[in-house]
Structure formats: C-alpha cells, structure tokens
Amino acid sequence: MPSNIDTAASRTVGWREWVSLPGIPVPWIKVKVDTGARSSSLHAFDIEELPGDRVRFQVHPWQDSDRDAVTAECAVHDRRVVRSSSGHTEERIVVLLDLVLGGRTVLAETTLTNRDQMGFRMLVGREALRQGFVVDPARSFLGGRAPREVRRRNRGRELG
C-alpha cells in the first residue's frame, strides 16, 4: 500500500512528547500522540465566543494542576461534532494552532474541550502527524524533554 509520507524525510516521535504552542503562548505541554484521533484536542475551559468569529479560552498546561493558567484568543476555524473515546458526542470549536513537535512546526486543527479528567492536557491527532511524522508506540520523548524545572512543575513540584 503506498504511503503519502516519505519516511526518509519523516521525524519519528514517541507515544508521548513535550510540545510547545507558541501562538497562544504555551511554552511546554506534555501530549499524548494519538493516531486514533483525527484532529488534535486541547484542554480548554472558560471558553467564550467573541464577535468576529473569535474565541477566548484558558489552558492549564500542567497535568493534574490548575496552576499557571494561560489565556488565549484565536479565530474560530470550524465547529464539529466529535465522538470521544468514551463514545459521547459533543460539538466543539476548532482552532488552528502552531504546534512545535520534535523541532518541527506544523499547523494543527485543534478542538477545544475540557480534558480535566484525562491524563494528558492535549492529544496530537493524525491530521498534524501526517505532516511529516512517524510514531513509534514503544518509545517516549524522542523530540526531547522539557527542562527539568518544567517537568517538576508538571508533576506539581517546585525546585527549592
């Protein structure tokens, strides 16, 4: 079966990675790479639709923490009905976000939803991955790790 990805030019990523979202700005967020999801999904709350087809929302970048919330504003790209892994359907706002994964910046269609109860604050889906990535499901953090102080903050610990 032919592939539309040139594996020689592709970058291999693991099933979980550290990425940045420079446009909103979230310098570090740990993500799950999810080939089962079409679009990417970001934990967002206080989602407020604004005039001019824009949306303002907040992001908690750290797992299991409500500290260091980031307020973001973006153009609404689309609205779509999404079926979650638990089988529930929900209409979500879709925004376009620059995503830096493994040193490469790609544009990712990203749905906004409350992922408070999920292990990862963001999923990176197939639409973003087909822009030059191959996933090795047995590995993690092939794109590099966040600095130690960021990893500690993500786990709810401070350097002291």
Secondary structure, DSSP 8 states (H G I E B T S, - for coil): ---SS-TTT-EEEESEEEEEETTTTEEEEEEEE-TT-SSEEEE-EEEEEETTTEEEEEE--STT---S-EEEEEE--EEEEEE-TTS-EEEEEEEEEEEEETTEEEEEEEEEE--TTSS-SEEE-HHHHTTTEEEETT---TT----HHHHHHHTT----
